[in-house]
Amino acid sequence: MRETAAIAVARGTATLSRRLGRGGQALPGAIVDRIAPELPRKLAAELPHGCILVTGTNGKTTTTKLIVAALRRGGETVVTNASGANLRGGVVSALVSAADLRCRSRATIGVFEVDEASLRLVGAELQPRHIVVLNIFRDQLDRYGEVDTTADLLAEGIAATGARLYLNADDARVASLAGAAAEPGRVSYFGIDQLPAGLTAERTAADSDRCPKCGERLKFSRVFYSHLGHYSCPNGDFARPDPDVAVTGVSRADLDGTEFSVTAGGSVQRMRYGLSGTYNLYNALAAVGLATGLGLDPAVTAEAVRTTEAAFGRVEKTELQGRTLWLLLIKNPAGFAQVLDTFLVGRSHPRVLIAVNDLPADGRDVAWLWDVPLEGLSRGGPEVVTAGTRAAEMALRLHYAGTEASVASSVDDGISRLLAGVPRGGDAYILPTYTAMLQIRKALRRRVHE
């Protein structure tokens, strides 16, 4: 009776919250904890094919969406936290949303993106069969500390499970997490073997370029971006593992997407992905690696990758007043640098709105803005508007990078200033932190329907 009541109250609360426009994706999970704290473990155990967890600093939402699309095309009924609520409460809320009042799940498998610091809680409780780790970058220093702290949290979460791991071979700190696996043989790696020169970024914002065993600075024969690439320890203590699933060629890459070849299990699959940038290519590769491990039909996986659209705020396009607006989430130096390299560096006089908030979901410490290579943007003579709670700090950083920005009084004011400088038929780029992205999406929806 207690578990039934927990499901009923939690689902009713979720419905009311949506109707009131309050969001609150984690609130049902909090209600469950008060009434029936053992329910999440029971619901996870009810899933015939278990759970998959996706974690790492950048790309969780997009990768999770790709995996869900592939599984659904393969015939699975999937429960997932599609809203991006990736703390424990959001995962529990998703599980409850798929349960009936007899505490049975209507789904066959769960796929959840999980915050790095929450993996130790969620992993121990849900006992996933598979865990995907994408990357480790500096992010929200007020919450996580440096990358070694994040890696330790991930290792703790992995060690609490018997899951098979899918690790990014090109990130040394991620690859070293194989040591936390319950069984050494239950580890697969994904990575990039070849990239054309145009997709290889300058090595900036390298957050983890030391050997995870001895601390010596790694030697890189190739760098794809930040500290992701082909590396080895000069002392011989650690080296990039050979990936089981690898990008072996890119035939086309532009703002409309990427066409690439993946080698897995001795066979080569050509794929088309609608999102741009090396960082998004890694997301697709991680999803392919997981799908390969699950034994999904490669053709089904390829079609899922081809047809899956961007997660909200991640390379999201909006047509407004005859202009195309690109919404590109930023949240740390490595991700911001990749957005610049992919969409803005090399363009002449791009029109840009950068909206930086410092709310808890964004991270209170915005000192990371000084580590972003904004000088590359300045070379194109951009017209930049800043907005958000830290608009002035963003404008100051741009000033030192060689760009004078217009400071808006609000997000709405920033959008108006941006549109005023874009001719009909032109493009503009909006780079927001997480909570600013939510505000901007709401403002854009309102303007589209005016």
KEKEKE-466540 format. One line per 8 residues: their letters; for each residue x, y, z of C-alpha. Coordinates in steps of 0.02 Angstrom, whole numbers, padded with zeros to 5 digits. Each point is the difference from the previous one (the first is absolute). Layout:
A	X,Y,Z  ...
//
This chain:
MRETAAIA	00000,00000,00000  00143,00119,00041  00081,-00027,-00170  -00165,00020,-00092  -00034,00162,00092  00175,00063,-00041  -00027,-00030,-00187  -00173,00079,00001
VARGTATL	00054,00156,00095  00162,00021,-00099  -00086,-00016,-00168  -00140,00118,00052  00129,00128,00056  00093,-00015,-00165  -00160,00029,-00099  -00048,00152,00104
SRRLGRGG	00174,00073,-00013  -00001,-00015,-00190  -00170,00083,-00013  00059,00144,00108  00157,00017,-00105  00110,-00024,00152  00113,-00137,-00068  00051,-00091,00158
QALPGAIV	00058,-00161,-00084  00088,-00055,00160  -00146,00034,00119  -00088,-00168,-00027  00163,-00086,00046  00008,00097,00163  -00178,-00053,00040  00042,-00182,-00031
DRIAPELP	00148,00013,00120  -00115,00062,00138  -00134,-00133,-00023  00087,-00156,-00070  00190,00021,-00010  00028,-00180,-00061  -00114,00023,-00151  00134,00059,-00125
RKLAAELP	00105,-00155,00030  -00153,-00109,-00025  -00055,00089,-00160  00175,-00014,-00074  00003,-00186,00038  -00168,-00017,-00089  00076,00053,-00168  00028,-00160,-00101
HGCILVTG	00156,00068,-00086  00063,00104,00143  00070,00177,-00002  00130,00096,-00098  00081,00153,00078  00087,00137,-00101  00117,00117,00092  00145,00121,-00029
TNGKTTTT	00021,00188,-00007  -00061,00041,-00175  -00124,-00086,-00116  -00107,-00102,00119  -00168,00064,-00063  00041,-00021,-00184  00079,-00173,00021  -00145,-00061,00105
KLIVAALR	-00122,00058,-00132  00096,-00094,-00136  00004,-00160,00102  -00186,00012,00037  -00038,00025,-00185  00102,-00154,-00048  -00081,-00109,00132  -00176,00054,-00047
RGGETVVT	00036,-00037,-00182  00061,-00170,00058  -00168,-00035,00083  00033,00047,00181  -00121,00099,00109  00115,00126,00082  -00018,00106,00157  00119,00148,00005
NASGANLR	00024,00169,00081  -00023,00094,-00163  -00016,00168,00089  00183,-00007,00049  -00036,-00009,00187  00154,-00104,00037  00015,00004,00189  -00070,-00147,00097
GGVVSALV	-00170,00082,00021  -00021,00020,-00188  00046,-00182,-00032  -00122,-00061,00133  -00137,00111,-00072  00027,-00079,-00171  -00011,-00176,00071  -00163,00042,00089
SAADLRCR	-00073,00075,-00159  00010,-00172,-00084  -00073,-00099,00146  -00180,-00056,00025  -00086,00001,00169  00050,-00181,00029  00184,00054,-00003  00035,-00081,-00167
SRATIGVF	00094,00092,-00136  -00077,00023,-00172  00176,00016,-00073  00120,-00138,-00049  00160,00100,00027  00055,00162,00083  00124,00125,-00072  00047,00144,00114
EVDEASLR	00125,00140,-00009  00080,00020,00170  00096,00144,00077  00180,-00049,00037  -00016,00030,00187  -00165,-00096,00006  00065,-00158,-00082  00053,-00076,00166
LVGAELQP	-00178,00017,00065  -00093,-00047,-00158  00118,-00141,-00047  -00009,-00085,00169  -00190,00013,00002  -00044,-00047,-00180  00142,-00125,-00030  00014,00039,-00186
RHIVVLNI	00059,-00130,-00124  00092,00129,-00105  00086,00167,00037  00063,00120,-00134  00131,00130,00051  00025,00138,-00129  00135,00118,00064  00064,00094,00152
FRDQLDRY	00022,00189,-00011  00010,00139,00127  -00180,00047,00036  -00087,00092,00143  00153,00008,00113  -00110,00051,00146  -00085,-00172,-00010  00130,-00121,-00066
GEVDTTAD	00173,00071,00031  00132,-00048,-00127  -00008,-00144,-00124  00087,-00123,00118  -00143,00023,00123  -00127,-00033,-00137  00094,-00155,-00055  00003,-00065,00179
LLAEGIAA	-00188,00025,00014  -00028,-00095,-00163  00115,-00141,00056  -00096,-00015,00162  -00164,-00010,-00094  00066,-00130,-00122  00072,-00107,00140  -00172,-00010,00081
TGARLYLN	-00067,-00094,-00152  00040,-00151,-00106  -00033,00097,-00160  00088,-00019,-00166  00094,00161,-00038  00010,00099,-00162  00144,00123,00018  00070,00139,-00108
ADDARVAS	00174,-00064,-00048  00054,00176,-00052  -00022,00072,00176  00138,-00071,00109  -00092,00030,00164  -00156,-00087,-00067  00099,-00145,-00071  00082,-00026,00170
LAGAAAEP	-00172,-00033,00076  00014,-00176,-00069  00090,-00037,00164  -00165,00025,00093  -00092,-00132,-00101  -00063,-00152,00093  00081,-00111,-00133  00143,00055,-00115
GRVSYFGI	-00080,-00088,-00148  -00159,00103,00014  00074,00159,-00076  -00019,00067,-00177  00081,00156,-00073  -00053,00123,-00133  00110,00130,-00082  00049,00096,-00156
DQLPAGLT	00140,-00070,-00107  -00003,00128,-00141  -00065,00178,-00021  00027,00122,-00143  00109,00149,00044  -00149,00119,-00006  -00083,-00090,00146  00153,-00002,00111
AERTAADS	-00004,00149,00117  00144,00095,00077  00049,-00078,00164  -00086,00114,00124  -00082,-00025,00170  00093,-00165,00028  -00072,-00053,00167  00078,-00171,00026
DRCPKCGE	00163,-00026,-00094  00098,-00096,00132  00023,-00186,00020  -00134,-00069,00117  00129,-00123,00071  00157,00102,00033  -00051,00181,-00031  00128,00032,-00137
RLKFSRVF	-00059,00111,-00143  -00064,-00109,-00142  00074,00005,-00174  -00128,00024,-00139  00023,-00058,-00179  -00173,00069,-00045  -00116,00122,00086  -00182,00012,-00055
YSHLGHYS	-00050,00131,00127  00047,00048,00177  00088,-00153,00073  -00090,-00128,-00111  00114,-00089,-00121  00136,-00132,-00016  00115,00001,00151  00129,-00100,00095
CPNGDFAR	00094,00021,00162  00186,00036,-00027  00037,-00119,00145  -00100,-00140,-00080  -00129,-00005,00139  -00156,00030,-00105  -00049,00015,-00183  -00157,00020,-00104
PDPDVAVT	-00087,-00168,-00013  -00049,-00062,-00172  -00184,00042,-00025  -00124,-00138,-00037  -00107,00125,-00096  00088,00140,-00094  -00029,00140,-00124  00119,-00043,-00142
GVSRADLD	-00046,00136,-00122  -00104,00157,-00027  -00059,00034,-00177  -00100,00157,00033  -00019,00123,00143  -00094,00165,-00002  -00136,00090,00097  -00128,-00123,-00067
GTEFSVTA	00087,-00148,00080  00135,-00131,-00023  00021,-00153,-00109  00123,-00125,00072  00055,-00181,00003  00000,-00108,00156  00096,-00162,00020  -00071,-00125,00124
GGSVQRMR	00033,-00185,00013  00097,-00002,-00163  -00139,00077,-00104  -00016,00179,-00062  -00162,00098,00008  -00027,00167,-00087  -00108,00121,00100  -00081,00169,-00018
YGLSGTYN	-00025,00109,00154  -00097,00162,-00001  00102,00090,00132  00163,00093,-00031  00166,00000,00092  00125,-00124,00068  -00082,00003,00171  -00164,-00058,-00077
LYNALAAV	00092,-00133,-00100  00059,-00074,00165  -00181,-00006,00061  -00053,-00098,-00154  00150,-00115,00017  -00041,-00037,00182  -00178,-00046,-00048  00065,-00114,-00139
GLATGLGL	00121,-00081,00122  -00140,-00038,00122  -00115,-00063,-00138  00139,-00114,-00063  00024,-00070,00175  -00186,-00035,00012  00002,-00090,-00168  -00120,00119,-00087
DPAVTAEA	-00015,-00012,-00188  00129,00125,-00071  -00126,00060,-00130  -00125,00040,00138  00132,00096,00096  00055,00096,-00155  -00179,00052,-00036  -00025,00057,00179
VRTTEAAF	00158,00107,-00011  -00055,00071,-00167  -00175,00050,00054  00025,00055,00181  -00012,00188,00021  00097,00106,00123  -00050,-00002,00182  -00074,00165,00057
GRVEKTEL	00127,00141,-00001  00134,-00107,-00081  00019,00062,-00179  -00184,00045,-00003  -00060,00108,-00144  -00145,00123,00007  -00072,00104,-00142  -00054,00171,00062
QGRTLWLL	-00048,00155,-00099  00085,-00067,-00155  00162,-00038,00092  00080,-00165,00053  00054,-00008,00182  00120,-00136,00058  -00016,-00044,00185  00164,-00073,00063
LIKNPAGF	00017,-00047,00184  00163,00047,00088  00050,-00053,00175  00189,-00023,00014  00161,00050,-00091  00014,-00156,-00108  -00181,00005,-00058  00003,00188,-00031
AQVLDTFL	00160,-00018,-00102  -00078,-00136,-00108  -00154,00108,-00034  00115,00142,-00053  00106,-00112,-00112  -00149,-00085,-00081  -00118,00146,-00028  00089,00167,00015
VGRSHPRV	00188,00003,-00024  00039,00045,-00180  -00167,00085,-00032  -00003,00182,-00050  -00097,00117,00115  -00110,-00133,00084  -00144,00064,00108  00007,-00078,00172
LIAVNDLP	-00095,00005,00164  00093,-00074,00149  -00111,-00022,00153  00089,-00052,00161  -00092,-00034,00163  00076,-00053,00165  -00149,-00089,00077  00030,-00167,00090
ADGRDVAW	-00036,-00103,-00156  00130,00100,-00097  00134,00004,00135  00032,00153,00107  00182,00018,-00051  00018,00078,-00175  00189,00018,00005  00004,-00134,-00134
LWDVPLEG	-00048,00132,-00129  00181,00060,00005  00060,-00169,-00062  -00106,00006,-00159  00100,00046,-00158  -00111,00147,-00050  00143,00081,-00095  -00043,-00113,-00147
LSRGGPEV	-00176,00072,-00004  00068,00178,00006  00100,-00025,-00159  -00164,-00009,-00099  -00061,00171,00057  -00157,-00064,00086  -00148,00102,00059  -00031,-00065,00176
VTAGTRAA	-00136,00031,00128  00018,-00067,00178  -00144,-00039,00117  -00038,-00095,00160  00049,00025,00180  00185,00008,-00048  -00019,00102,-00159  00126,00129,00060
EMALRLHY	00133,-00130,00039  -00025,-00079,-00171  00019,00170,-00082  00160,00031,00098  00073,-00167,-00056  -00043,00043,-00181  00082,00171,00021  00165,-00082,00047
AGTEASVA	-00020,-00119,-00148  -00018,00149,-00118  -00189,00014,-00020  -00111,00138,00069  -00172,-00068,00044  -00168,00082,00030  -00067,-00043,00174  -00186,-00037,00004
SSVDDGIS	-00110,00034,00150  -00090,-00168,-00015  -00011,-00156,-00108  -00147,00076,-00095  00098,00159,-00029  00147,-00104,-00060  -00108,-00091,-00128  -00070,00165,-00062
RLLAGVPR	00174,00075,-00020  00060,-00156,-00089  -00145,-00001,-00124  00022,00186,-00035  00173,-00035,-00069  -00046,-00148,-00111  -00069,00029,-00176  -00146,-00106,-00060
GGDAYILP	00064,-00165,-00065  00152,00011,00115  00063,-00111,00140  00036,00041,00181  00072,-00103,00141  -00059,-00009,00181  00121,-00075,00126  -00084,-00019,00171
TYTAMLQI	00042,-00090,00160  -00131,-00124,00060  -00125,00109,00091  00022,00140,-00126  -00039,-00127,-00136  -00165,-00042,00085  -00044,00185,00009  00047,00028,-00182
RKALRRRV	-00098,-00149,-00064  -00154,00065,00091  00025,00175,-00070  00026,-00065,-00176  -00157,-00108,00007  -00099,00151,00055  00068,00106,-00143  -00031,-00137,-00129
HE	-00184,-00005,00049  -00026,00188,00008
//
